[in-house]
Amino acid sequence: MNDTASEFQTTKELTDKYLLDLFNRYPVAFRYGVNELLFDQNNKQYIDFLSGVAVTNLGHSDPDIIEAIRTQIDKLMHTSNWFYSEEASKLAELLILNTFPGKVFLCNSGTEATEAAFKLARAYAEQKQIHDPVIISLHKSFHGRSVSGISLTGQKKLHTGFGRLLDGIEFVSPNNEEELVAAFERFAGRVVAFIAEPIIGESGIIPLTHGYMNLARELTLENEALLILDEIQTGFGRTGTMFAFETFGFSPDIMMLAKGLGSGFPIGALVVAEKYQDVLAKGTHGTTFGGNHLGAAIAYETIRIIQTRDILANVNSCSEIALSRLHQIKDKLKIVKEIRGKGLHIGVELTIPSRQVAELCLEKGLIVNATGDTVIRIMPALTISTQYLNEGLDILESVLTHFQNQ
């Protein structure tokens, strides 16, 4: 066994021995990355079409992000939310200027942003004296791994094994307008919120239509209910605009953010519209690490980069290339059932299990995500070059052709 193989084996053995066995890991450990490329312990190169699950939107080792980290570490990393923070205040201002008027709660992850949104919805119900409040969510949705998160998630496979989940959550089918209207009618006077991802991610990239979302906005306004958007995965340029809601013609009341906000550093945020910014009073919610000096500085720099470089233009031009090529592949290969998505948030639905496709892609130097059992999820860095985008699509096409010919 050579030194690099031995090094990976040691990493695997330590992982198996000391980390809880919760993830179905692929057999690779990465050592470093440069923009859209990752390199493993053998220095093998991979084109990254996963971006840490839509997290490293600016690619790996962006020099401006690294400089922001160094600058902030030299000054201060953490104090606590018992004190004012220049970095947190500037980040909150930047988020509001790029979303809608209101206030921000900074936390550590998308799951924590979801928990804050859930508590805000419950507090809103208490203020309205709704004793049996109902939150309407979507089948196939995903909103995190906490108890409130899986309670809001429309996937039964994530509900089992944890006893009774939280009450007062009803599910409807995505893009089914009749079901949505019927749910608001059935629970008239009790609906406190409607929650949705603009593009359902984990179940295989399912975009919600503009008509459906505008109907949801109309129904929530009529029923004085909150419209909560989960932009944890779609935010910060992933779909070709800074936030996916910008294409709907309205802003939500509550929005959860994370993933791409920190360029790999854990940070999340809840954006709350002015009308509801006082629902959670002092002492009703909090966080130890959320919005610390380092995280806020990184997030601020992340947004600044998206605003000052041609990031969104690159997303949209690369999206055209990717979608065009994927539709060409679909026309050639019967195992490709459907292409869905927007920007660089793309799903390739197959007629075969997607895990085996992802495994062979990995062997050939391409990182893709197998999700929804039969869907390959494509989420490269928003800064990806056309060269590596096409090279990655070449690998994917060769792998799909291999399975087509079996």
Contacts in CASP RR format, 6 or more apart in sequence:
PFRMAT RR
TARGET T0000
AUTHOR 0000-0000-0000
METHOD contacts of the structure
MODEL  1
MNDTASEFQTTKELTDKYLLDLFNRYPVAFRYGVNELLFDQNNKQYIDFL
SGVAVTNLGHSDPDIIEAIRTQIDKLMHTSNWFYSEEASKLAELLILNTF
PGKVFLCNSGTEATEAAFKLARAYAEQKQIHDPVIISLHKSFHGRSVSGI
SLTGQKKLHTGFGRLLDGIEFVSPNNEEELVAAFERFAGRVVAFIAEPII
GESGIIPLTHGYMNLARELTLENEALLILDEIQTGFGRTGTMFAFETFGF
SPDIMMLAKGLGSGFPIGALVVAEKYQDVLAKGTHGTTFGGNHLGAAIAY
ETIRIIQTRDILANVNSCSEIALSRLHQIKDKLKIVKEIRGKGLHIGVEL
TIPSRQVAELCLEKGLIVNATGDTVIRIMPALTISTQYLNEGLDILESVL
THFQNQ
1 9 0 8 1.000
4 41 0 8 1.000
4 42 0 8 1.000
4 43 0 8 1.000
5 42 0 8 1.000
7 41 0 8 1.000
8 27 0 8 1.000
8 28 0 8 1.000
8 29 0 8 1.000
8 40 0 8 1.000
8 41 0 8 1.000
8 42 0 8 1.000
11 29 0 8 1.000
11 41 0 8 1.000
12 27 0 8 1.000
12 29 0 8 1.000
15 25 0 8 1.000
26 358 0 8 1.000
26 359 0 8 1.000
26 362 0 8 1.000
28 40 0 8 1.000
28 46 0 8 1.000
28 362 0 8 1.000
29 40 0 8 1.000
29 41 0 8 1.000
30 38 0 8 1.000
30 39 0 8 1.000
30 40 0 8 1.000
30 41 0 8 1.000
30 46 0 8 1.000
31 39 0 8 1.000
31 40 0 8 1.000
31 41 0 8 1.000
31 43 0 8 1.000
32 38 0 8 1.000
32 39 0 8 1.000
32 60 0 8 1.000
32 61 0 8 1.000
33 39 0 8 1.000
33 60 0 8 1.000
33 61 0 8 1.000
34 60 0 8 1.000
34 61 0 8 1.000
35 59 0 8 1.000
35 60 0 8 1.000
35 61 0 8 1.000
35 62 0 8 1.000
35 381 0 8 1.000
35 383 0 8 1.000
35 384 0 8 1.000
35 385 0 8 1.000
36 47 0 8 1.000
36 48 0 8 1.000
36 59 0 8 1.000
36 60 0 8 1.000
36 380 0 8 1.000
36 381 0 8 1.000
36 383 0 8 1.000
36 384 0 8 1.000
36 385 0 8 1.000
36 388 0 8 1.000
36 389 0 8 1.000
37 45 0 8 1.000
37 46 0 8 1.000
37 47 0 8 1.000
37 48 0 8 1.000
37 60 0 8 1.000
37 388 0 8 1.000
38 45 0 8 1.000
38 46 0 8 1.000
38 48 0 8 1.000
38 60 0 8 1.000
38 367 0 8 1.000
39 45 0 8 1.000
39 46 0 8 1.000
40 46 0 8 1.000
44 365 0 8 1.000
45 365 0 8 1.000
46 362 0 8 1.000
46 365 0 8 1.000
46 366 0 8 1.000
46 367 0 8 1.000
47 365 0 8 1.000
47 366 0 8 1.000
47 367 0 8 1.000
47 380 0 8 1.000
47 388 0 8 1.000
47 391 0 8 1.000
47 392 0 8 1.000
47 395 0 8 1.000
48 56 0 8 1.000
48 59 0 8 1.000
48 60 0 8 1.000
48 367 0 8 1.000
48 380 0 8 1.000
48 381 0 8 1.000
49 366 0 8 1.000
49 367 0 8 1.000
49 368 0 8 1.000
49 369 0 8 1.000
49 378 0 8 1.000
49 379 0 8 1.000
49 380 0 8 1.000
49 392 0 8 1.000
49 396 0 8 1.000
50 367 0 8 1.000
50 368 0 8 1.000
50 369 0 8 1.000
50 377 0 8 1.000
50 379 0 8 1.000
50 380 0 8 1.000
51 57 0 8 1.000
51 59 0 8 1.000
51 379 0 8 1.000
51 380 0 8 1.000
51 381 0 8 1.000
52 264 0 8 1.000
52 379 0 8 1.000
53 233 0 8 1.000
53 259 0 8 1.000
53 369 0 8 1.000
53 379 0 8 1.000
54 233 0 8 1.000
54 238 0 8 1.000
54 259 0 8 1.000
54 260 0 8 1.000
54 345 0 8 1.000
54 379 0 8 1.000
55 259 0 8 1.000
55 260 0 8 1.000
55 262 0 8 1.000
55 263 0 8 1.000
55 264 0 8 1.000
56 260 0 8 1.000
56 263 0 8 1.000
56 264 0 8 1.000
56 381 0 8 1.000
57 236 0 8 1.000
57 237 0 8 1.000
57 238 0 8 1.000
57 259 0 8 1.000
57 260 0 8 1.000
57 263 0 8 1.000
57 302 0 8 1.000
57 306 0 8 1.000
57 381 0 8 1.000
57 382 0 8 1.000
57 383 0 8 1.000
58 65 0 8 1.000
58 263 0 8 1.000
58 302 0 8 1.000
58 305 0 8 1.000
58 306 0 8 1.000
58 311 0 8 1.000
58 381 0 8 1.000
58 382 0 8 1.000
58 383 0 8 1.000
59 263 0 8 1.000
59 381 0 8 1.000
59 382 0 8 1.000
59 383 0 8 1.000
60 381 0 8 1.000
62 263 0 8 1.000
62 305 0 8 1.000
62 383 0 8 1.000
64 301 0 8 1.000
64 305 0 8 1.000
65 263 0 8 1.000
65 298 0 8 1.000
65 301 0 8 1.000
65 302 0 8 1.000
65 305 0 8 1.000
68 297 0 8 1.000
68 298 0 8 1.000
68 300 0 8 1.000
68 301 0 8 1.000
69 265 0 8 1.000
69 294 0 8 1.000
69 297 0 8 1.000
69 298 0 8 1.000
71 297 0 8 1.000
72 87 0 8 1.000
72 293 0 8 1.000
72 294 0 8 1.000
72 295 0 8 1.000
72 297 0 8 1.000
72 298 0 8 1.000
73 294 0 8 1.000
75 293 0 8 1.000
76 293 0 8 1.000
76 294 0 8 1.000
77 292 0 8 1.000
77 293 0 8 1.000
77 294 0 8 1.000
78 289 0 8 1.000
78 292 0 8 1.000
78 293 0 8 1.000
78 294 0 8 1.000
79 85 0 8 1.000
79 292 0 8 1.000
79 293 0 8 1.000
80 288 0 8 1.000
81 286 0 8 1.000
81 287 0 8 1.000
81 288 0 8 1.000
81 290 0 8 1.000
81 291 0 8 1.000
85 291 0 8 1.000
85 292 0 8 1.000
85 293 0 8 1.000
85 296 0 8 1.000
87 291 0 8 1.000
87 293 0 8 1.000
87 294 0 8 1.000
87 295 0 8 1.000
87 296 0 8 1.000
87 297 0 8 1.000
87 300 0 8 1.000
88 106 0 8 1.000
88 291 0 8 1.000
88 292 0 8 1.000
88 293 0 8 1.000
88 296 0 8 1.000
90 296 0 8 1.000
90 300 0 8 1.000
91 104 0 8 1.000
91 106 0 8 1.000
91 291 0 8 1.000
91 296 0 8 1.000
91 297 0 8 1.000
91 299 0 8 1.000
91 300 0 8 1.000
91 303 0 8 1.000
92 103 0 8 1.000
92 104 0 8 1.000
92 106 0 8 1.000
94 300 0 8 1.000
94 303 0 8 1.000
94 304 0 8 1.000
95 104 0 8 1.000
95 257 0 8 1.000
95 269 0 8 1.000
95 271 0 8 1.000
95 303 0 8 1.000
96 102 0 8 1.000
96 103 0 8 1.000
96 104 0 8 1.000
96 271 0 8 1.000
98 242 0 8 1.000
98 243 0 8 1.000
98 303 0 8 1.000
98 307 0 8 1.000
99 243 0 8 1.000
99 251 0 8 1.000
99 255 0 8 1.000
99 271 0 8 1.000
100 251 0 8 1.000
100 252 0 8 1.000
100 271 0 8 1.000
100 273 0 8 1.000
101 273 0 8 1.000
101 274 0 8 1.000
102 271 0 8 1.000
102 272 0 8 1.000
102 273 0 8 1.000
102 274 0 8 1.000
102 277 0 8 1.000
103 271 0 8 1.000
103 272 0 8 1.000
103 274 0 8 1.000
103 277 0 8 1.000
104 269 0 8 1.000
104 270 0 8 1.000
104 271 0 8 1.000
104 272 0 8 1.000
105 113 0 8 1.000
105 116 0 8 1.000
105 269 0 8 1.000
105 270 0 8 1.000
105 272 0 8 1.000
105 280 0 8 1.000
105 285 0 8 1.000
105 286 0 8 1.000
105 287 0 8 1.000
106 267 0 8 1.000
106 268 0 8 1.000
106 269 0 8 1.000
106 287 0 8 1.000
106 290 0 8 1.000
106 291 0 8 1.000
106 296 0 8 1.000
107 113 0 8 1.000
107 116 0 8 1.000
107 267 0 8 1.000
107 268 0 8 1.000
107 269 0 8 1.000
107 270 0 8 1.000
107 287 0 8 1.000
107 290 0 8 1.000
107 291 0 8 1.000
108 266 0 8 1.000
108 267 0 8 1.000
108 268 0 8 1.000
108 287 0 8 1.000
108 289 0 8 1.000
108 290 0 8 1.000
109 258 0 8 1.000
109 266 0 8 1.000
109 267 0 8 1.000
109 268 0 8 1.000
110 144 0 8 1.000
110 232 0 8 1.000
110 256 0 8 1.000
110 257 0 8 1.000
110 258 0 8 1.000
110 259 0 8 1.000
110 268 0 8 1.000
111 144 0 8 1.000
111 145 0 8 1.000
111 146 0 8 1.000
111 149 0 8 1.000
112 146 0 8 1.000
112 258 0 8 1.000
112 268 0 8 1.000
112 287 0 8 1.000
112 290 0 8 1.000
113 232 0 8 1.000
113 256 0 8 1.000
113 257 0 8 1.000
113 258 0 8 1.000
113 268 0 8 1.000
113 269 0 8 1.000
113 270 0 8 1.000
114 143 0 8 1.000
114 144 0 8 1.000
114 146 0 8 1.000
114 148 0 8 1.000
114 149 0 8 1.000
114 152 0 8 1.000
114 230 0 8 1.000
114 232 0 8 1.000
114 256 0 8 1.000
115 146 0 8 1.000
115 148 0 8 1.000
115 149 0 8 1.000
116 256 0 8 1.000
116 270 0 8 1.000
116 280 0 8 1.000
116 285 0 8 1.000
117 195 0 8 1.000
117 228 0 8 1.000
117 254 0 8 1.000
117 256 0 8 1.000
117 270 0 8 1.000
118 135 0 8 1.000
118 148 0 8 1.000
118 149 0 8 1.000
118 152 0 8 1.000
119 148 0 8 1.000
119 280 0 8 1.000
119 284 0 8 1.000
119 285 0 8 1.000
120 226 0 8 1.000
120 254 0 8 1.000
120 270 0 8 1.000
120 272 0 8 1.000
120 276 0 8 1.000
120 279 0 8 1.000
120 280 0 8 1.000
120 285 0 8 1.000
121 133 0 8 1.000
121 135 0 8 1.000
121 192 0 8 1.000
121 193 0 8 1.000
121 226 0 8 1.000
121 228 0 8 1.000
121 254 0 8 1.000
122 133 0 8 1.000
122 192 0 8 1.000
123 279 0 8 1.000
123 280 0 8 1.000
123 284 0 8 1.000
124 192 0 8 1.000
124 193 0 8 1.000
124 226 0 8 1.000
124 276 0 8 1.000
124 279 0 8 1.000
125 133 0 8 1.000
125 192 0 8 1.000
127 279 0 8 1.000
128 192 0 8 1.000
128 224 0 8 1.000
130 189 0 8 1.000
130 190 0 8 1.000
130 192 0 8 1.000
132 168 0 8 1.000
132 190 0 8 1.000
133 168 0 8 1.000
133 190 0 8 1.000
133 191 0 8 1.000
133 192 0 8 1.000
134 168 0 8 1.000
134 169 0 8 1.000
134 170 0 8 1.000
134 187 0 8 1.000
134 190 0 8 1.000
134 191 0 8 1.000
134 192 0 8 1.000
135 152 0 8 1.000
135 168 0 8 1.000
135 169 0 8 1.000
135 170 0 8 1.000
135 191 0 8 1.000
135 192 0 8 1.000
135 193 0 8 1.000
135 194 0 8 1.000
135 195 0 8 1.000
136 169 0 8 1.000
136 170 0 8 1.000
136 171 0 8 1.000
136 172 0 8 1.000
136 180 0 8 1.000
136 183 0 8 1.000
136 184 0 8 1.000
136 187 0 8 1.000
136 191 0 8 1.000
136 193 0 8 1.000
136 194 0 8 1.000
136 195 0 8 1.000
137 143 0 8 1.000
137 152 0 8 1.000
137 153 0 8 1.000
137 154 0 8 1.000
137 169 0 8 1.000
137 170 0 8 1.000
137 171 0 8 1.000
137 172 0 8 1.000
137 194 0 8 1.000
137 195 0 8 1.000
137 196 0 8 1.000
138 154 0 8 1.000
138 171 0 8 1.000
138 172 0 8 1.000
138 173 0 8 1.000
138 174 0 8 1.000
138 195 0 8 1.000
138 196 0 8 1.000
138 197 0 8 1.000
138 200 0 8 1.000
139 154 0 8 1.000
139 155 0 8 1.000
139 171 0 8 1.000
139 172 0 8 1.000
139 173 0 8 1.000
139 174 0 8 1.000
140 154 0 8 1.000
140 155 0 8 1.000
140 174 0 8 1.000
140 200 0 8 1.000
140 203 0 8 1.000
140 206 0 8 1.000
141 152 0 8 1.000
141 153 0 8 1.000
141 154 0 8 1.000
141 155 0 8 1.000
141 174 0 8 1.000
141 195 0 8 1.000
141 196 0 8 1.000
141 197 0 8 1.000
141 200 0 8 1.000
141 203 0 8 1.000
141 230 0 8 1.000
142 153 0 8 1.000
142 154 0 8 1.000
142 155 0 8 1.000
142 158 0 8 1.000
142 197 0 8 1.000
142 200 0 8 1.000
142 201 0 8 1.000
142 202 0 8 1.000
142 203 0 8 1.000
143 149 0 8 1.000
143 150 0 8 1.000
143 152 0 8 1.000
143 153 0 8 1.000
143 195 0 8 1.000
143 197 0 8 1.000
143 230 0 8 1.000
144 150 0 8 1.000
144 152 0 8 1.000
144 153 0 8 1.000
145 158 0 8 1.000
147 162 0 8 1.000
147 165 0 8 1.000
147 166 0 8 1.000
148 166 0 8 1.000
150 158 0 8 1.000
150 159 0 8 1.000
150 162 0 8 1.000
150 165 0 8 1.000
151 159 0 8 1.000
151 165 0 8 1.000
151 166 0 8 1.000
151 169 0 8 1.000
152 169 0 8 1.000
152 195 0 8 1.000
153 159 0 8 1.000
154 171 0 8 1.000
155 202 0 8 1.000
155 203 0 8 1.000
159 165 0 8 1.000
170 183 0 8 1.000
170 187 0 8 1.000
172 179 0 8 1.000
172 180 0 8 1.000
172 182 0 8 1.000
172 183 0 8 1.000
173 179 0 8 1.000
174 196 0 8 1.000
174 200 0 8 1.000
174 206 0 8 1.000
174 208 0 8 1.000
174 212 0 8 1.000
175 206 0 8 1.000
175 208 0 8 1.000
175 209 0 8 1.000
175 212 0 8 1.000
176 212 0 8 1.000
177 211 0 8 1.000
177 212 0 8 1.000
177 215 0 8 1.000
180 194 0 8 1.000
180 212 0 8 1.000
180 215 0 8 1.000
180 216 0 8 1.000
180 219 0 8 1.000
181 215 0 8 1.000
181 219 0 8 1.000
183 191 0 8 1.000
184 191 0 8 1.000
184 219 0 8 1.000
184 222 0 8 1.000
184 223 0 8 1.000
188 223 0 8 1.000
189 223 0 8 1.000
191 220 0 8 1.000
191 223 0 8 1.000
191 225 0 8 1.000
192 225 0 8 1.000
192 226 0 8 1.000
193 220 0 8 1.000
193 225 0 8 1.000
193 226 0 8 1.000
193 227 0 8 1.000
193 228 0 8 1.000
193 254 0 8 1.000
194 216 0 8 1.000
194 219 0 8 1.000
194 220 0 8 1.000
194 225 0 8 1.000
194 226 0 8 1.000
194 227 0 8 1.000
194 228 0 8 1.000
195 228 0 8 1.000
195 229 0 8 1.000
195 230 0 8 1.000
196 208 0 8 1.000
196 213 0 8 1.000
196 216 0 8 1.000
196 228 0 8 1.000
196 229 0 8 1.000
196 230 0 8 1.000
197 208 0 8 1.000
197 229 0 8 1.000
197 230 0 8 1.000
197 231 0 8 1.000
197 232 0 8 1.000
197 233 0 8 1.000
197 234 0 8 1.000
198 207 0 8 1.000
198 208 0 8 1.000
198 213 0 8 1.000
198 229 0 8 1.000
198 230 0 8 1.000
198 231 0 8 1.000
198 234 0 8 1.000
198 239 0 8 1.000
198 244 0 8 1.000
198 245 0 8 1.000
198 248 0 8 1.000
199 205 0 8 1.000
199 206 0 8 1.000
199 207 0 8 1.000
199 208 0 8 1.000
199 233 0 8 1.000
199 234 0 8 1.000
199 239 0 8 1.000
199 244 0 8 1.000
199 341 0 8 1.000
199 342 0 8 1.000
199 345 0 8 1.000
200 206 0 8 1.000
200 207 0 8 1.000
200 208 0 8 1.000
201 233 0 8 1.000
201 345 0 8 1.000
201 371 0 8 1.000
201 377 0 8 1.000
202 371 0 8 1.000
202 372 0 8 1.000
203 371 0 8 1.000
203 372 0 8 1.000
203 375 0 8 1.000
204 340 0 8 1.000
204 347 0 8 1.000
204 349 0 8 1.000
204 371 0 8 1.000
204 372 0 8 1.000
204 375 0 8 1.000
204 377 0 8 1.000
205 340 0 8 1.000
205 341 0 8 1.000
205 345 0 8 1.000
205 346 0 8 1.000
205 347 0 8 1.000
205 375 0 8 1.000
205 377 0 8 1.000
206 340 0 8 1.000
207 340 0 8 1.000
207 341 0 8 1.000
207 342 0 8 1.000
210 247 0 8 1.000
210 248 0 8 1.000
213 248 0 8 1.000
214 248 0 8 1.000
214 249 0 8 1.000
214 250 0 8 1.000
216 227 0 8 1.000
217 227 0 8 1.000
217 248 0 8 1.000
217 250 0 8 1.000
219 225 0 8 1.000
220 226 0 8 1.000
220 227 0 8 1.000
220 253 0 8 1.000
226 253 0 8 1.000
226 254 0 8 1.000
226 276 0 8 1.000
227 252 0 8 1.000
227 253 0 8 1.000
227 254 0 8 1.000
228 252 0 8 1.000
228 253 0 8 1.000
228 254 0 8 1.000
228 255 0 8 1.000
228 256 0 8 1.000
229 244 0 8 1.000
229 245 0 8 1.000
229 252 0 8 1.000
229 254 0 8 1.000
229 255 0 8 1.000
229 256 0 8 1.000
230 255 0 8 1.000
230 256 0 8 1.000
231 243 0 8 1.000
231 244 0 8 1.000
231 245 0 8 1.000
231 255 0 8 1.000
231 256 0 8 1.000
231 257 0 8 1.000
232 256 0 8 1.000
232 257 0 8 1.000
232 258 0 8 1.000
232 259 0 8 1.000
232 268 0 8 1.000
233 259 0 8 1.000
233 345 0 8 1.000
234 243 0 8 1.000
234 244 0 8 1.000
234 345 0 8 1.000
235 242 0 8 1.000
235 243 0 8 1.000
235 244 0 8 1.000
235 257 0 8 1.000
235 259 0 8 1.000
235 260 0 8 1.000
235 261 0 8 1.000
236 242 0 8 1.000
236 243 0 8 1.000
236 257 0 8 1.000
236 259 0 8 1.000
236 260 0 8 1.000
236 261 0 8 1.000
236 302 0 8 1.000
236 303 0 8 1.000
236 306 0 8 1.000
237 243 0 8 1.000
237 306 0 8 1.000
237 311 0 8 1.000
237 312 0 8 1.000
237 315 0 8 1.000
237 382 0 8 1.000
238 244 0 8 1.000
238 260 0 8 1.000
238 315 0 8 1.000
238 343 0 8 1.000
238 344 0 8 1.000
238 345 0 8 1.000
238 379 0 8 1.000
238 382 0 8 1.000
239 247 0 8 1.000
239 315 0 8 1.000
239 341 0 8 1.000
239 342 0 8 1.000
239 343 0 8 1.000
239 344 0 8 1.000
239 345 0 8 1.000
240 312 0 8 1.000
240 315 0 8 1.000
240 316 0 8 1.000
240 319 0 8 1.000
240 342 0 8 1.000
240 343 0 8 1.000
240 344 0 8 1.000
241 247 0 8 1.000
241 312 0 8 1.000
242 306 0 8 1.000
242 312 0 8 1.000
243 255 0 8 1.000
244 342 0 8 1.000
245 251 0 8 1.000
245 252 0 8 1.000
245 255 0 8 1.000
251 273 0 8 1.000
252 273 0 8 1.000
253 272 0 8 1.000
253 273 0 8 1.000
253 275 0 8 1.000
253 276 0 8 1.000
254 270 0 8 1.000
254 271 0 8 1.000
254 272 0 8 1.000
254 273 0 8 1.000
254 276 0 8 1.000
255 270 0 8 1.000
255 271 0 8 1.000
256 268 0 8 1.000
256 269 0 8 1.000
256 270 0 8 1.000
257 268 0 8 1.000
257 269 0 8 1.000
257 270 0 8 1.000
257 271 0 8 1.000
258 267 0 8 1.000
258 268 0 8 1.000
258 269 0 8 1.000
260 302 0 8 1.000
261 267 0 8 1.000
261 268 0 8 1.000
261 269 0 8 1.000
261 299 0 8 1.000
261 302 0 8 1.000
261 303 0 8 1.000
262 295 0 8 1.000
262 298 0 8 1.000
262 299 0 8 1.000
262 302 0 8 1.000
263 298 0 8 1.000
263 299 0 8 1.000
263 301 0 8 1.000
263 302 0 8 1.000
265 294 0 8 1.000
265 295 0 8 1.000
265 298 0 8 1.000
265 299 0 8 1.000
267 290 0 8 1.000
267 291 0 8 1.000
267 295 0 8 1.000
267 296 0 8 1.000
267 298 0 8 1.000
267 299 0 8 1.000
268 290 0 8 1.000
269 299 0 8 1.000
272 279 0 8 1.000
272 280 0 8 1.000
305 311 0 8 1.000
306 312 0 8 1.000
306 382 0 8 1.000
309 383 0 8 1.000
311 382 0 8 1.000
311 383 0 8 1.000
312 382 0 8 1.000
314 382 0 8 1.000
314 383 0 8 1.000
314 384 0 8 1.000
315 343 0 8 1.000
315 344 0 8 1.000
315 382 0 8 1.000
316 343 0 8 1.000
317 386 0 8 1.000
318 343 0 8 1.000
318 344 0 8 1.000
318 380 0 8 1.000
318 384 0 8 1.000
318 386 0 8 1.000
318 389 0 8 1.000
319 342 0 8 1.000
319 343 0 8 1.000
319 344 0 8 1.000
319 346 0 8 1.000
321 386 0 8 1.000
321 389 0 8 1.000
321 390 0 8 1.000
322 344 0 8 1.000
322 346 0 8 1.000
322 378 0 8 1.000
322 389 0 8 1.000
322 393 0 8 1.000
323 339 0 8 1.000
323 341 0 8 1.000
323 346 0 8 1.000
325 390 0 8 1.000
325 393 0 8 1.000
325 397 0 8 1.000
326 336 0 8 1.000
326 339 0 8 1.000
326 346 0 8 1.000
326 348 0 8 1.000
326 393 0 8 1.000
327 339 0 8 1.000
329 336 0 8 1.000
329 393 0 8 1.000
329 396 0 8 1.000
329 397 0 8 1.000
329 400 0 8 1.000
330 336 0 8 1.000
330 337 0 8 1.000
330 338 0 8 1.000
330 339 0 8 1.000
333 400 0 8 1.000
333 401 0 8 1.000
333 404 0 8 1.000
334 351 0 8 1.000
334 404 0 8 1.000
335 350 0 8 1.000
335 351 0 8 1.000
335 352 0 8 1.000
335 400 0 8 1.000
335 403 0 8 1.000
335 404 0 8 1.000
336 348 0 8 1.000
336 349 0 8 1.000
336 350 0 8 1.000
336 351 0 8 1.000
336 400 0 8 1.000
337 349 0 8 1.000
337 350 0 8 1.000
337 351 0 8 1.000
337 374 0 8 1.000
338 348 0 8 1.000
338 349 0 8 1.000
339 346 0 8 1.000
339 347 0 8 1.000
339 348 0 8 1.000
339 349 0 8 1.000
340 346 0 8 1.000
340 347 0 8 1.000
340 349 0 8 1.000
341 347 0 8 1.000
344 378 0 8 1.000
344 379 0 8 1.000
344 380 0 8 1.000
344 382 0 8 1.000
344 384 0 8 1.000
345 379 0 8 1.000
346 377 0 8 1.000
346 378 0 8 1.000
346 379 0 8 1.000
347 375 0 8 1.000
347 376 0 8 1.000
347 377 0 8 1.000
347 378 0 8 1.000
348 375 0 8 1.000
348 376 0 8 1.000
348 377 0 8 1.000
348 378 0 8 1.000
348 396 0 8 1.000
349 374 0 8 1.000
349 375 0 8 1.000
350 357 0 8 1.000
350 374 0 8 1.000
350 375 0 8 1.000
350 376 0 8 1.000
350 400 0 8 1.000
351 374 0 8 1.000
352 374 0 8 1.000
352 403 0 8 1.000
353 370 0 8 1.000
353 373 0 8 1.000
353 374 0 8 1.000
354 370 0 8 1.000
354 371 0 8 1.000
354 372 0 8 1.000
354 373 0 8 1.000
354 374 0 8 1.000
354 375 0 8 1.000
354 376 0 8 1.000
355 370 0 8 1.000
356 403 0 8 1.000
357 368 0 8 1.000
357 370 0 8 1.000
357 376 0 8 1.000
357 399 0 8 1.000
357 400 0 8 1.000
357 403 0 8 1.000
358 368 0 8 1.000
358 369 0 8 1.000
358 370 0 8 1.000
358 376 0 8 1.000
360 399 0 8 1.000
360 402 0 8 1.000
360 403 0 8 1.000
361 367 0 8 1.000
361 368 0 8 1.000
361 395 0 8 1.000
361 396 0 8 1.000
361 399 0 8 1.000
364 395 0 8 1.000
364 398 0 8 1.000
364 399 0 8 1.000
365 395 0 8 1.000
366 392 0 8 1.000
366 395 0 8 1.000
366 396 0 8 1.000
366 399 0 8 1.000
368 376 0 8 1.000
368 377 0 8 1.000
368 378 0 8 1.000
368 396 0 8 1.000
369 376 0 8 1.000
369 377 0 8 1.000
369 378 0 8 1.000
369 379 0 8 1.000
370 376 0 8 1.000
370 377 0 8 1.000
371 377 0 8 1.000
376 396 0 8 1.000
378 396 0 8 1.000
380 388 0 8 1.000
380 389 0 8 1.000
END
